[in-house]
């Protein structure tokens, strides 16, 4: 059963102005590609899936991420992004500012950014054949760990510490059906890692 779309952390959302156009230009470029490939989208039950983020270029202590429940939209505008301004893993809390609340996966993104300063961009997609193909072939979270929780955030830290995740830049979320994360120095890097992972998959993602 797919577990997706519900914000499980305590969201301290301050409604504010949209993110500047120039800051979402590259996000939209790659979001458009991922949507066209059905790696970001919406399930038949209306639940959206997939998200992406970048570190804020003016403040590396913050990041810009797609808002929750935007997967069904074929194109996004600055109104569909928000800035995560702070987070507290122990308290299961994320603070964000913008036109809408941050993605349900924001705590996971925050943990990766905090744990490895070389990470500048993160992509989270859903694709069952690729997810099943990569399971345990790349760094994989524990099956009992649900998405969007402090436990998943701790799994990110464990994989960065105990596996070659910093080199592979891709992981499978075993307890989050279809969930795959890639990251890199920018979105082009994270996207290239994802596309490289499709090589040899029995149901290859269309480029």
Secondary structure as GFF3:
##gff-version 3
##sequence-region A 1 207
A	DSSP	beta_strand	10	15	.	.	.	ID=ss1
A	DSSP	alpha_helix	21	36	.	.	.	ID=ss2
A	DSSP	beta_strand	41	42	.	.	.	ID=ss3
A	DSSP	beta_strand	48	49	.	.	.	ID=ss4
A	DSSP	beta_strand	51	56	.	.	.	ID=ss5
A	DSSP	beta_strand	59	66	.	.	.	ID=ss6
A	DSSP	three_ten_helix	78	80	.	.	.	ID=ss7
A	DSSP	beta_strand	81	88	.	.	.	ID=ss8
A	DSSP	beta_strand	93	98	.	.	.	ID=ss9
A	DSSP	alpha_helix	106	115	.	.	.	ID=ss10
A	DSSP	beta_strand	121	126	.	.	.	ID=ss11
A	DSSP	alpha_helix	128	134	.	.	.	ID=ss12
A	DSSP	alpha_helix	150	162	.	.	.	ID=ss13
A	DSSP	alpha_helix	165	168	.	.	.	ID=ss14
A	DSSP	beta_strand	170	172	.	.	.	ID=ss15
A	DSSP	beta_strand	179	184	.	.	.	ID=ss16
A	DSSP	alpha_helix	187	197	.	.	.	ID=ss17
###
